[in-house]
Amino acid sequence: MQSTYKYRFDHSTIYWTLIYIIVFVLLGGLLYHLYEGGYLSAWFTSFIDETVEVRCLLDITEIRRDEIASVRRVDPKRMKWFLPIFGGCGFFGYYGHFIDLRRLDRVRLYASEWRNFVEITDIYEDRLYVSCADADRLVAELTPPGGNRPDEDAEEEA
């Protein structure tokens, strides 16, 4: 015999939920007006001298431009193999440490949307994934002077 029980939120649960929603909306509006860029821009990439800075809500990552080994666009289908280890997934974007199940490697991901991905690999073999609306321009500006080193996925397929 199966029983079904009805439930109802009490008044304090409803009030606290509304308070949290209002606070999050106000914080989102504040972030929108404080940061430049139009979109809820808690994410942006900037070039300062010889350093690339990736800023998100909780972290600032800096990469020296002379330590960049390769920069390439990444198909969103490739990103389905990424599983979050520590970070946010869907709350103001996707950020933190992820594991790439295809390569069994830990990577960092900073994305405001789940498309327009750019992979930045440094000389220490650390991979960083960012998303931006103008991904092609980002790739063109960050590509090392000697060009990208060969892609491991392309070598495996060949």
DSSP file with accessible surface (Angstrom, degrees, kcal/mol):
  #  RESIDUE AA STRUCTURE BP1 BP2  ACC     N-H-->O    O-->H-N    N-H-->O    O-->H-N    TCO  KAPPA ALPHA  PHI   PSI    X-CA   Y-CA   Z-CA
    1    1 A M              0   0  231      0, 0.0     2,-0.4     0, 0.0     0, 0.0   0.000 360.0 360.0 360.0 127.6    0.0    0.0    0.0
    2    2 A Q        -     0   0  176      2,-0.0     2,-0.4     0, 0.0     0, 0.0  -0.883 360.0-160.3-105.2 134.5    1.4    3.3   -1.1
    3    3 A S        -     0   0   68     -2,-0.4     2,-0.5     2,-0.0     0, 0.0  -0.894   3.8-154.2-114.7 143.3    0.6    6.5    0.8
    4    4 A T        -     0   0  126     -2,-0.4     2,-0.5     2,-0.0    -2,-0.0  -0.962   9.3-160.4-116.1 131.0    1.0   10.1   -0.5
    5    5 A Y        -     0   0  193     -2,-0.5     2,-0.2     0, 0.0    -2,-0.0  -0.925   9.8-139.9-114.2 133.8    1.5   12.9    1.9
    6    6 A K        -     0   0  207     -2,-0.5     2,-0.3     2,-0.0    -2,-0.0  -0.612  19.1-161.8 -86.2 150.0    0.9   16.5    1.1
    7    7 A Y        -     0   0  190     -2,-0.2     2,-0.3     2,-0.0     0, 0.0  -0.917   7.3-166.7-130.3 160.1    3.2   19.2    2.3
    8    8 A R        -     0   0  227     -2,-0.3     2,-0.3     0, 0.0    -2,-0.0  -0.995  24.7-118.4-146.4 137.2    3.0   22.9    2.8
    9    9 A F        -     0   0  126     -2,-0.3     2,-0.1     1,-0.1    -2,-0.0  -0.573  31.7-128.5 -72.1 140.1    5.6   25.5    3.4
   10   10 A D     >  -     0   0   87     -2,-0.3     4,-1.9     1,-0.1     5,-0.2  -0.331  28.0-100.7 -82.1 172.0    5.2   27.4    6.6
   11   11 A H  H  > S+     0   0  131      1,-0.2     4,-2.6     2,-0.2     5,-0.2   0.885 120.0  53.5 -64.5 -38.6    5.2   31.2    6.7
   12   12 A S  H  > S+     0   0   60      1,-0.2     4,-2.6     2,-0.2     5,-0.2   0.895 107.5  51.8 -66.8 -36.2    8.8   31.6    7.9
   13   13 A T  H  > S+     0   0   53      2,-0.2     4,-2.2     1,-0.2    -1,-0.2   0.931 111.6  47.0 -63.6 -42.9   10.1   29.4    5.0
   14   14 A I  H  X S+     0   0   73     -4,-1.9     4,-2.4     2,-0.2    -2,-0.2   0.934 113.1  48.8 -64.8 -44.1    8.2   31.5    2.5
   15   15 A Y  H  X S+     0   0  139     -4,-2.6     4,-2.5     1,-0.2    -2,-0.2   0.933 112.6  47.0 -62.7 -46.6    9.4   34.8    4.0
   16   16 A W  H  X S+     0   0  145     -4,-2.6     4,-2.6     2,-0.2    -1,-0.2   0.890 111.2  52.1 -64.5 -38.6   13.1   33.6    4.1
   17   17 A T  H  X S+     0   0   72     -4,-2.2     4,-2.4    -5,-0.2    -1,-0.2   0.938 111.0  47.1 -62.3 -45.1   12.9   32.4    0.5
   18   18 A L  H  X S+     0   0   91     -4,-2.4     4,-2.6     2,-0.2    -2,-0.2   0.909 111.2  51.8 -63.7 -39.7   11.5   35.7   -0.6
   19   19 A I  H  X S+     0   0   80     -4,-2.5     4,-2.7     1,-0.2    -2,-0.2   0.939 110.7  48.1 -62.5 -45.0   14.2   37.6    1.3
   20   20 A Y  H  X S+     0   0  132     -4,-2.6     4,-2.7     1,-0.2     5,-0.2   0.917 111.7  49.6 -62.1 -42.6   16.9   35.5   -0.3
   21   21 A I  H  X S+     0   0   92     -4,-2.4     4,-2.4     2,-0.2    -1,-0.2   0.937 112.1  48.0 -63.1 -42.7   15.5   36.0   -3.8
   22   22 A I  H  X S+     0   0   99     -4,-2.6     4,-2.7     2,-0.2    -2,-0.2   0.930 112.1  49.3 -64.5 -43.3   15.3   39.8   -3.2
   23   23 A V  H  X S+     0   0   66     -4,-2.7     4,-2.8     1,-0.2     5,-0.2   0.932 111.9  48.5 -62.5 -43.8   18.9   39.9   -1.9
   24   24 A F  H  X S+     0   0   93     -4,-2.7     4,-2.5     2,-0.2    -1,-0.2   0.901 111.7  49.3 -64.4 -39.0   20.2   37.9   -4.9
   25   25 A V  H  X S+     0   0  100     -4,-2.4     4,-2.5    -5,-0.2    -2,-0.2   0.934 112.4  47.9 -65.9 -42.9   18.3   40.2   -7.3
   26   26 A L  H  X S+     0   0  119     -4,-2.7     4,-2.5     2,-0.2    -2,-0.2   0.916 112.7  48.4 -64.0 -42.0   19.7   43.3   -5.6
   27   27 A L  H  X S+     0   0   83     -4,-2.8     4,-2.8     2,-0.2     5,-0.2   0.907 111.0  51.1 -64.0 -40.1   23.2   41.9   -5.6
   28   28 A G  H  X S+     0   0   14     -4,-2.5     4,-2.3    -5,-0.2    -2,-0.2   0.923 111.4  47.5 -62.4 -42.8   22.9   40.9   -9.3
   29   29 A G  H  X S+     0   0   32     -4,-2.5     4,-1.9     2,-0.2    -2,-0.2   0.909 111.8  50.6 -64.3 -40.0   21.7   44.5  -10.1
   30   30 A L  H  X S+     0   0   95     -4,-2.5     4,-2.1     1,-0.2    -2,-0.2   0.933 111.3  47.6 -63.7 -45.1   24.6   45.9   -8.1
   31   31 A L  H  X S+     0   0   31     -4,-2.8     4,-2.1     1,-0.2    -1,-0.2   0.896 108.9  55.6 -61.8 -39.2   27.1   43.7   -9.9
   32   32 A Y  H  < S+     0   0  116     -4,-2.3     6,-0.3     1,-0.2    -1,-0.2   0.905 114.3  38.8 -61.0 -40.7   25.6   44.7  -13.3
   33   33 A H  H  < S+     0   0  150     -4,-1.9    -1,-0.2     1,-0.2    -2,-0.2   0.756 115.1  52.2 -85.0 -23.6   26.1   48.4  -12.6
   34   34 A L  H  < S+     0   0  120     -4,-2.1     2,-0.3    -5,-0.2    -2,-0.2   0.863 104.4  58.8 -79.4 -37.8   29.5   48.1  -10.9
   35   35 A Y  S  < S-     0   0   94     -4,-2.1     3,-0.4    -5,-0.2     6,-0.2  -0.698  80.6-128.7 -96.2 148.1   31.2   46.1  -13.6
   36   36 A E  S    S+     0   0  167     -2,-0.3    -2,-0.1     1,-0.2    -3,-0.0  -0.518  73.1  73.8 -88.6 157.5   31.6   47.3  -17.1
   37   37 A G  S    S-     0   0   68     -2,-0.2     2,-1.8     1,-0.1    -1,-0.2   0.338  87.5-111.4 126.0  -7.2   30.7   45.2  -20.1
   38   38 A G  S    S+     0   0   45     -3,-0.4     3,-0.1    -6,-0.3    -1,-0.1  -0.383  92.6  82.0  86.9 -66.5   27.0   45.1  -20.4
   39   39 A Y  S    S-     0   0  143     -2,-1.8     2,-1.7     1,-0.2    -1,-0.1  -0.289 115.0 -72.2 -69.5 158.5   26.3   41.5  -19.5
   40   40 A L        -     0   0   41      1,-0.2     2,-1.8    -3,-0.1     3,-0.4  -0.305  67.0-162.1 -53.8  89.1   26.3   40.5  -15.8
   41   41 A S        +     0   0   11     -2,-1.7    -1,-0.2     1,-0.2    -5,-0.1  -0.339  51.9 126.1 -91.6  58.9   30.0   41.1  -15.9
   42   42 A A  S    S+     0   0    3     -2,-1.8     2,-0.5    50,-0.1    -1,-0.2   0.525  76.1  65.1 -79.8  -5.6   31.4   39.4  -12.9
   43   43 A W        +     0   0   28     -3,-0.4     2,-0.3    13,-0.1    13,-0.2  -0.965  63.7 138.6-117.2 127.5   33.5   37.7  -15.6
   44   44 A F  E     -A   55   0A  59     11,-1.5    11,-2.4    -2,-0.5     2,-0.4  -0.966  37.2-139.6-161.8 157.1   36.0   39.5  -17.7
   45   45 A T  E     -A   54   0A  45     -2,-0.3     2,-0.3     9,-0.2     9,-0.2  -0.959  24.8-178.7-116.2 132.7   39.4   39.0  -19.1
   46   46 A S  E     -A   53   0A  31      7,-2.3     7,-2.9    -2,-0.4     2,-0.6  -0.965  24.1-134.4-133.3 153.0   41.9   41.9  -19.3
   47   47 A F  E     +A   52   0A  72     -2,-0.3     2,-0.5     5,-0.2     5,-0.2  -0.925  23.3 179.9-105.9 119.0   45.4   42.4  -20.5
   48   48 A I  E >   -A   51   0A  70      3,-2.8     3,-2.6    -2,-0.6     2,-0.2  -0.968  60.4 -57.9-122.5 115.1   47.6   44.3  -18.1
   49   49 A D  T 3  S-     0   0  146     -2,-0.5     0, 0.0     1,-0.3     0, 0.0  -0.339 121.8 -17.5  51.8-115.1   51.2   44.8  -19.4
   50   50 A E  T 3  S+     0   0  119     -2,-0.2    15,-3.1    -3,-0.1    16,-0.4   0.077 122.5  89.6-105.7  22.3   52.5   41.3  -20.0
   51   51 A T  E <   -AB  48  64A  27     -3,-2.6    -3,-2.8    13,-0.3     2,-0.5  -0.937  61.8-146.9-125.3 142.7   49.8   39.5  -17.9
   52   52 A V  E     -AB  47  63A   1     11,-3.3    11,-2.4    -2,-0.4     2,-0.5  -0.938  19.6-160.7-104.0 125.7   46.4   38.2  -18.7
   53   53 A E  E     -AB  46  62A  18     -7,-2.9    -7,-2.3    -2,-0.5     2,-0.6  -0.938   8.8-167.1-110.0 130.0   43.9   38.4  -15.8
   54   54 A V  E     -AB  45  61A   4      7,-3.1     7,-2.8    -2,-0.5     2,-0.4  -0.969  14.8-170.0-113.1 117.1   40.8   36.3  -15.6
   55   55 A R  E     +AB  44  60A  84    -11,-2.4   -11,-1.5    -2,-0.6     2,-0.2  -0.897  13.0 161.2-112.1 135.9   38.5   37.7  -13.0
   56   56 A C        -     0   0   13      3,-2.5     3,-0.1    -2,-0.4   -13,-0.1  -0.725  56.7 -76.6-134.1-171.0   35.4   36.0  -11.7
   57   57 A L  S    S+     0   0   52     -2,-0.2   -14,-0.1     1,-0.2     3,-0.1   0.871 125.2  16.7 -59.0 -39.3   33.3   36.4   -8.6
   58   58 A L  S    S+     0   0  138      1,-0.1     2,-0.3     0, 0.0    -1,-0.2   0.443 121.8  42.1-116.8  -1.6   35.6   34.5   -6.2
   59   59 A D        -     0   0   67     -3,-0.1    -3,-2.5     2,-0.0     2,-0.4  -0.991  49.8-153.4-151.5 149.7   39.0   34.4   -7.9
   60   60 A I  E     -B   55   0A  90     -2,-0.3     2,-0.5    -5,-0.2    -5,-0.2  -0.995  19.0-167.5-124.3 122.1   41.5   36.3  -10.0
   61   61 A T  E     -B   54   0A   7     -7,-2.8    -7,-3.1    -2,-0.4     2,-0.4  -0.949   2.1-165.3-112.3 128.8   43.8   34.2  -12.2
   62   62 A E  E     -B   53   0A 121     -2,-0.5     2,-0.4    -9,-0.2    -9,-0.2  -0.935   6.6-176.9-115.2 136.9   46.9   35.7  -13.8
   63   63 A I  E     -B   52   0A   9    -11,-2.4   -11,-3.3    -2,-0.4     2,-0.2  -0.999  26.8-127.0-130.7 127.6   48.9   34.2  -16.6
   64   64 A R  E >   -B   51   0A 113     -2,-0.4     3,-1.6   -13,-0.2   -13,-0.3  -0.547  19.0-132.6 -70.9 137.1   52.1   35.8  -18.0
   65   65 A R  G >  S+     0   0   78    -15,-3.1     3,-1.2     1,-0.3    -1,-0.1   0.836 105.7  57.3 -63.4 -31.7   51.8   36.2  -21.7
   66   66 A D  G 3  S+     0   0  102    -16,-0.4    -1,-0.3     1,-0.2   -15,-0.1   0.586 101.8  58.1 -77.1  -6.1   55.2   34.7  -22.3
   67   67 A E  G <  S+     0   0   46     -3,-1.6    56,-2.1    55,-0.0     2,-0.5   0.373  78.8 108.8 -99.5   3.0   54.1   31.5  -20.4
   68   68 A I  E <   +C  122   0B   9     -3,-1.2    54,-0.3    54,-0.2     3,-0.1  -0.703  40.8 178.3 -82.9 122.6   51.2   30.8  -22.8
   69   69 A A  E     -     0   0B  16     52,-2.7    80,-1.0    -2,-0.5     2,-0.3   0.809  64.4  -4.0 -92.5 -36.9   52.0   27.8  -25.0
   70   70 A S  E     -C  121   0B   0     51,-1.9    51,-2.7    78,-0.2     2,-0.4  -0.991  49.8-164.9-158.1 152.9   48.7   27.6  -26.9
   71   71 A V  E     +C  120   0B   0     -2,-0.3     2,-0.3    49,-0.2    49,-0.2  -0.990  24.6 159.3-139.3 125.5   45.3   29.2  -27.3
   72   72 A R  E     -C  119   0B  40     47,-2.0    47,-3.2    -2,-0.4     2,-0.2  -0.994  41.0-105.2-147.1 156.5   42.4   27.6  -29.2
   73   73 A R  E     -C  118   0B 102     -2,-0.3     2,-0.4    45,-0.2    45,-0.2  -0.480  35.5-149.5 -73.6 149.4   38.7   27.5  -29.6
   74   74 A V  E     -C  117   0B  18     43,-2.1    43,-0.7    -2,-0.2    42,-0.1  -0.986  13.3-122.4-127.5 133.9   36.9   24.5  -28.0
   75   75 A D    >>  -     0   0   89     -2,-0.4     3,-1.4     1,-0.1     4,-0.8  -0.514  20.4-129.6 -70.4 134.2   33.7   22.9  -29.3
   76   76 A P  G >4 S+     0   0   49      0, 0.0     3,-0.5     0, 0.0     4,-0.4   0.799 107.5  65.8 -57.5 -25.3   31.0   22.9  -26.5
   77   77 A K  G >4 S+     0   0  152      1,-0.2     3,-1.1     2,-0.2     4,-0.2   0.856  96.2  56.1 -63.3 -33.3   30.5   19.1  -27.3
   78   78 A R  G X4 S+     0   0   24     -3,-1.4     3,-1.1     1,-0.2    -1,-0.2   0.806  98.5  62.9 -65.9 -28.2   34.1   18.6  -25.9
   79   79 A M  G X< S+     0   0    0     -4,-0.8     3,-1.8    -3,-0.5    -1,-0.2   0.577  77.3  85.0 -78.4  -7.6   33.0   20.3  -22.7
   80   80 A K  G <  S+     0   0  152     -3,-1.1    -1,-0.2    -4,-0.4    -2,-0.1   0.703  82.2  64.0 -67.4 -14.3   30.5   17.6  -21.8
   81   81 A W  G <  S+     0   0  113     -3,-1.1    20,-2.8    -4,-0.2     2,-0.5   0.376  80.8 104.3 -87.4   3.6   33.3   15.6  -20.3
   82   82 A F  E <   -D  100   0B  17     -3,-1.8    18,-0.2    18,-0.2    -3,-0.0  -0.762  48.4-174.3 -94.2 131.4   33.9   18.2  -17.6
   83   83 A L  E     -D   99   0B  93     16,-2.3    16,-2.9    -2,-0.5     2,-0.1  -0.982  27.7-115.5-125.1 129.0   32.7   17.5  -14.1
   84   84 A P  E     +D   98   0B  55      0, 0.0    14,-0.3     0, 0.0     3,-0.1  -0.413  32.9 171.4 -68.8 136.0   33.0   20.1  -11.3
   85   85 A I  E    S-     0   0B  99     12,-2.9     2,-0.3     1,-0.3    13,-0.2   0.759  75.9  -3.5-101.7 -53.1   35.3   19.2   -8.4
   86   86 A F  E    S+D   97   0B 159     11,-2.0    11,-3.1     2,-0.1     2,-0.3  -0.924 107.5  50.3-147.1 114.3   35.2   22.5   -6.5
   87   87 A G  E    S-D   96   0B  46     -2,-0.3     2,-0.3     9,-0.3     9,-0.2  -0.963  82.4 -46.4 153.2-166.6   33.4   25.6   -7.7
   88   88 A G  E     -D   95   0B  10      7,-1.6     7,-2.1    -2,-0.3     2,-0.4  -0.751  33.8-168.8-103.8 148.0   30.1   26.9   -9.0
   89   89 A C  E    S-D   94   0B  81     -2,-0.3     5,-0.2     5,-0.2     3,-0.1  -0.819  76.8 -14.3-138.8  91.8   28.0   25.4  -11.7
   90   90 A G  S    S+     0   0   48      3,-2.5     2,-0.9    -2,-0.4     3,-0.3   0.122  98.5 110.7 105.7 -20.6   25.1   27.6  -12.9
   91   91 A F  S    S-     0   0  102      2,-0.4    -1,-0.2     1,-0.3    -3,-0.1  -0.775 111.2 -25.0 -91.4 104.1   25.1   30.3  -10.2
   92   92 A F  S    S-     0   0   48     -2,-0.9     2,-0.3    -3,-0.1    -1,-0.3   0.787 129.9 -52.9  59.5  27.4   26.4   33.4  -12.1
   93   93 A G  S    S-     0   0    7     -3,-0.3    -3,-2.5    19,-0.1     2,-0.4  -0.751  79.5 -54.6 116.8-159.1   28.1   31.1  -14.5
   94   94 A Y  E     +DE  89 111B  63     17,-3.3    17,-3.4    -2,-0.3     2,-0.3  -0.992  62.1 149.5-128.9 123.0   30.5   28.2  -14.2
   95   95 A Y  E     +DE  88 110B  24     -7,-2.1    -7,-1.6    -2,-0.4     2,-0.3  -0.993  24.9  47.7-154.7 154.3   33.8   28.6  -12.4
   96   96 A G  E    S-DE  87 109B  10     13,-1.4    13,-2.5    -2,-0.3     2,-0.5  -0.781  88.3 -20.4 119.2-157.8   36.3   26.7  -10.3
   97   97 A H  E     +DE  86 108B  59    -11,-3.1   -12,-2.9    -2,-0.3   -11,-2.0  -0.806  59.5 177.1 -96.7 129.6   38.2   23.4  -10.6
   98   98 A F  E     -DE  84 107B   3      9,-2.8     9,-2.9    -2,-0.5     2,-0.5  -0.854  25.5-127.4-124.9 160.3   36.8   20.7  -12.9
   99   99 A I  E     -DE  83 106B  48    -16,-2.9   -16,-2.3    -2,-0.3     2,-0.9  -0.934  14.1-140.2-111.2 132.5   38.0   17.3  -14.0
  100  100 A D  E  >> -DE  82 105B   0      5,-3.4     4,-1.8    -2,-0.5     5,-1.3  -0.831  14.2-166.2 -88.5 104.1   38.3   16.5  -17.6
  101  101 A L  T  45S+     0   0   79    -20,-2.8    -1,-0.2    -2,-0.9   -19,-0.1   0.755  83.6  59.1 -67.1 -23.2   37.0   12.9  -17.7
  102  102 A R  T  45S+     0   0  107    -21,-0.2    -1,-0.2     1,-0.2   -20,-0.1   0.905 123.4  20.4 -72.3 -40.8   38.4   12.4  -21.2
  103  103 A R  T  45S-     0   0   49     -3,-0.3    -2,-0.2     2,-0.2    -1,-0.2   0.439  99.6-127.6-104.1  -5.8   42.0   13.1  -20.3
  104  104 A L  T  <5 +     0   0  134     -4,-1.8     2,-0.3     1,-0.2    -3,-0.2   0.954  64.7 134.2  52.4  57.1   41.6   12.5  -16.5
  105  105 A D  E   < -E  100   0B  63     -5,-1.3    -5,-3.4     2,-0.0     2,-0.4  -0.970  59.1-119.8-136.7 145.7   43.2   15.9  -15.8
  106  106 A R  E     +E   99   0B 123     -2,-0.3    21,-0.4    -7,-0.2     2,-0.3  -0.751  38.7 173.4 -87.5 132.6   42.2   18.8  -13.5
  107  107 A V  E     -E   98   0B   2     -9,-2.9    -9,-2.8    -2,-0.4     2,-0.4  -0.877  29.6-121.6-131.9 164.2   41.5   22.1  -15.2
  108  108 A R  E     -Ef  97 128B  50     19,-1.8    21,-2.6    -2,-0.3     2,-0.4  -0.900  26.2-166.1-107.8 142.0   40.2   25.5  -14.3
  109  109 A L  E     +Ef  96 129B   0    -13,-2.5   -13,-1.4    -2,-0.4     2,-0.4  -0.993  15.8 174.7-132.7 130.8   37.1   26.8  -15.9
  110  110 A Y  E     +Ef  95 130B   7     19,-3.0    21,-1.2    -2,-0.4     2,-0.4  -0.892  23.5 152.4-134.3 101.8   35.7   30.4  -15.9
  111  111 A A  E     -E   94   0B   0    -17,-3.4   -17,-3.3    -2,-0.4     3,-0.1  -0.996  37.2-168.4-138.2 135.2   32.6   30.7  -18.1
  112  112 A S  S    S+     0   0   22     -2,-0.4     2,-0.3    19,-0.3    -1,-0.1   0.579  88.4  20.1 -92.5 -12.4   29.7   33.0  -18.0
  113  113 A E  S    S-     0   0   35      2,-0.3     2,-1.1   -19,-0.1    -1,-0.2  -0.971  83.0-111.8-150.4 157.3   27.9   30.9  -20.6
  114  114 A W  S    S+     0   0   86     -2,-0.3     2,-0.3    -3,-0.1     3,-0.1  -0.326  93.6  55.0 -93.2  55.6   28.3   27.3  -21.8
  115  115 A R  S    S+     0   0  143     -2,-1.1    -2,-0.3     1,-0.1    -3,-0.1  -0.956  76.0  55.2-166.1 174.9   29.5   28.2  -25.3
  116  116 A N  S    S-     0   0   40     -2,-0.3    16,-1.4     1,-0.2     2,-0.2   0.905  72.4-177.9  56.7  48.0   32.3   30.2  -26.9
  117  117 A F  E     -CG  74 131B   0    -43,-0.7   -43,-2.1    14,-0.2     2,-0.4  -0.521  16.8-166.7 -83.0 143.7   35.0   28.4  -25.0
  118  118 A V  E     -CG  73 130B   0     12,-2.8    12,-2.2   -45,-0.2     2,-0.5  -0.999  10.5-147.8-127.6 129.2   38.7   29.2  -25.3
  119  119 A E  E     -CG  72 129B   8    -47,-3.2   -47,-2.0    -2,-0.4     2,-0.5  -0.877  11.1-168.7 -98.3 125.4   41.4   26.8  -24.0
  120  120 A I  E     -CG  71 128B   2      8,-3.3     8,-2.5    -2,-0.5     2,-0.5  -0.970   4.7-171.9-113.9 118.3   44.6   28.5  -22.7
  121  121 A T  E     -CG  70 127B   6    -51,-2.7   -52,-2.7    -2,-0.5   -51,-1.9  -0.938   7.9-154.3-111.5 130.9   47.5   26.1  -22.0
  122  122 A D  E >   -C   68   0B  13      4,-2.2     3,-1.8    -2,-0.5   -54,-0.2  -0.403  35.6 -95.5 -97.7 178.1   50.6   27.4  -20.3
  123  123 A I  T 3  S+     0   0   86    -56,-2.1   -55,-0.1     1,-0.3    -1,-0.1   0.655 122.8  61.7 -69.0 -12.9   54.1   26.1  -20.5
  124  124 A Y  T 3  S-     0   0  134    -57,-0.3    -1,-0.3     2,-0.1     3,-0.1   0.248 117.9-110.5 -94.2   9.9   53.5   24.1  -17.3
  125  125 A E  S <  S+     0   0   93     -3,-1.8     2,-0.4     1,-0.3    -2,-0.1   0.621  70.5 144.4  70.4  14.1   50.7   22.1  -19.1
  126  126 A D        -     0   0   74    -19,-0.0    -4,-2.2     2,-0.0     2,-0.4  -0.712  38.1-148.7 -81.0 135.7   48.0   23.7  -16.9
  127  127 A R  E     - G   0 121B   9    -21,-0.4   -19,-1.8    -2,-0.4     2,-0.4  -0.893  14.2-173.7-111.8 136.9   44.8   24.3  -18.9
  128  128 A L  E     -fG 108 120B   1     -8,-2.5    -8,-3.3    -2,-0.4     2,-0.5  -0.991   7.6-158.3-127.5 131.6   42.4   27.1  -18.3
  129  129 A Y  E     +fG 109 119B   1    -21,-2.6   -19,-3.0    -2,-0.4     2,-0.3  -0.954  16.0 170.5-114.9 129.5   39.0   27.4  -20.1
  130  130 A V  E     -fG 110 118B   2    -12,-2.2   -12,-2.8    -2,-0.5     2,-0.4  -0.914  19.7-146.0-128.8 158.3   37.2   30.8  -20.4
  131  131 A S  E     + G   0 117B  11    -21,-1.2     2,-0.3    -2,-0.3   -19,-0.3  -0.971  23.1 162.9-123.6 143.2   34.2   31.8  -22.4
  132  132 A C    >   -     0   0   30    -16,-1.4     3,-0.7    -2,-0.4     6,-0.0  -0.982  46.5-116.1-153.4 157.0   33.6   35.2  -24.0
  133  133 A A  T 3  S+     0   0   89     -2,-0.3     2,-0.5     1,-0.3     3,-0.2   0.836 114.8  44.2 -64.5 -32.7   31.3   36.6  -26.6
  134  134 A D  T 3>  +     0   0   81      1,-0.2     4,-1.9     2,-0.1    -1,-0.3  -0.541  69.0 154.0-112.2  64.5   34.2   37.4  -28.9
  135  135 A A  H <>  +     0   0    3     -3,-0.7     4,-2.6    -2,-0.5     5,-0.2   0.859  68.5  57.6 -63.8 -36.8   36.2   34.2  -28.6
  136  136 A D  H  > S+     0   0  102      1,-0.2     4,-2.3     2,-0.2    -1,-0.2   0.907 107.5  47.4 -63.1 -40.6   37.9   34.5  -32.0
  137  137 A R  H  > S+     0   0  146      2,-0.2     4,-2.5    -3,-0.2    -1,-0.2   0.908 110.4  52.6 -66.6 -39.8   39.4   37.9  -31.1
  138  138 A L  H  X S+     0   0   12     -4,-1.9     4,-1.9     2,-0.2    -2,-0.2   0.931 110.5  47.9 -61.0 -43.9   40.6   36.6  -27.8
  139  139 A V  H  X S+     0   0   24     -4,-2.6     4,-1.6     1,-0.2    -2,-0.2   0.930 111.9  50.1 -61.9 -44.4   42.3   33.7  -29.5
  140  140 A A  H  < S+     0   0   74     -4,-2.3    -1,-0.2     1,-0.2    -2,-0.2   0.897 113.5  45.1 -63.0 -39.1   43.9   36.1  -32.1
  141  141 A E  H  < S+     0   0   76     -4,-2.5    -1,-0.2     1,-0.2    -2,-0.2   0.795 118.6  41.2 -76.8 -27.4   45.2   38.4  -29.4
  142  142 A L  H  < S+     0   0    3     -4,-1.9    -1,-0.2    -5,-0.2    -2,-0.2   0.578  79.7 118.3 -98.3 -11.3   46.6   35.7  -27.1
  143  143 A T  S  < S-     0   0   47     -4,-1.6   -73,-0.1    -5,-0.2     5,-0.1  -0.348  74.1-108.4 -58.8 129.8   48.2   33.3  -29.6
  144  144 A P    >   -     0   0   20      0, 0.0     3,-2.2     0, 0.0    -1,-0.1  -0.206  26.1-110.4 -59.2 152.8   51.9   33.1  -28.9
  145  145 A P  T 3  S+     0   0  146      0, 0.0     3,-0.1     0, 0.0    -2,-0.1   0.856 119.3  47.6 -55.2 -36.7   54.2   34.8  -31.4
  146  146 A G  T 3  S-     0   0   85      1,-0.3     2,-0.1     0, 0.0    -3,-0.0   0.459 119.7-110.5 -83.9   1.3   55.6   31.5  -32.7
  147  147 A G    <   -     0   0   33     -3,-2.2    -1,-0.3     2,-0.0     2,-0.1  -0.212  48.7 -45.8  91.7 171.6   52.1   30.1  -33.0
  148  148 A N        -     0   0   63    -77,-0.1   -78,-0.2    -3,-0.1     3,-0.1  -0.435  55.0-118.0 -74.0 148.8   50.4   27.3  -31.0
  149  149 A R        -     0   0   72    -80,-1.0    -1,-0.1     1,-0.2   -78,-0.1  -0.443  55.8 -68.6 -76.5 163.5   52.1   24.1  -30.2
  150  150 A P        -     0   0   90      0, 0.0     2,-0.4     0, 0.0    -1,-0.2  -0.198  52.5-112.3 -58.6 144.4   50.4   21.0  -31.7
  151  151 A D     >  -     0   0   42      1,-0.1     4,-2.0    -3,-0.1     5,-0.2  -0.622  14.9-145.0 -78.2 129.9   47.0   20.0  -30.3
  152  152 A E  H  > S+     0   0   76     -2,-0.4     4,-2.2     1,-0.2     5,-0.2   0.874 100.0  52.8 -64.2 -37.7   47.1   16.7  -28.3
  153  153 A D  H  > S+     0   0   21      2,-0.2     4,-1.9     1,-0.2    -1,-0.2   0.907 108.8  49.6 -65.0 -39.7   43.6   15.8  -29.5
  154  154 A A  H  > S+     0   0   52      1,-0.2     4,-1.5     2,-0.2    -1,-0.2   0.893 110.7  50.5 -66.5 -36.1   44.6   16.3  -33.2
  155  155 A E  H  < S+     0   0  117     -4,-2.0    -2,-0.2     1,-0.2    -1,-0.2   0.896 109.3  51.1 -68.7 -37.6   47.7   14.2  -32.6
  156  156 A E  H  < S+     0   0  129     -4,-2.2    -1,-0.2     1,-0.2    -2,-0.2   0.884 111.2  48.0 -66.7 -37.8   45.6   11.3  -31.1
  157  157 A E  H  <        0   0  153     -4,-1.9    -1,-0.2    -5,-0.2    -2,-0.2   0.798 360.0 360.0 -72.3 -28.6   43.2   11.3  -34.0
  158  158 A A     <        0   0  119     -4,-1.5    -3,-0.1    -5,-0.2    -4,-0.0   0.263 360.0 360.0 -80.7 360.0   46.0   11.3  -36.6
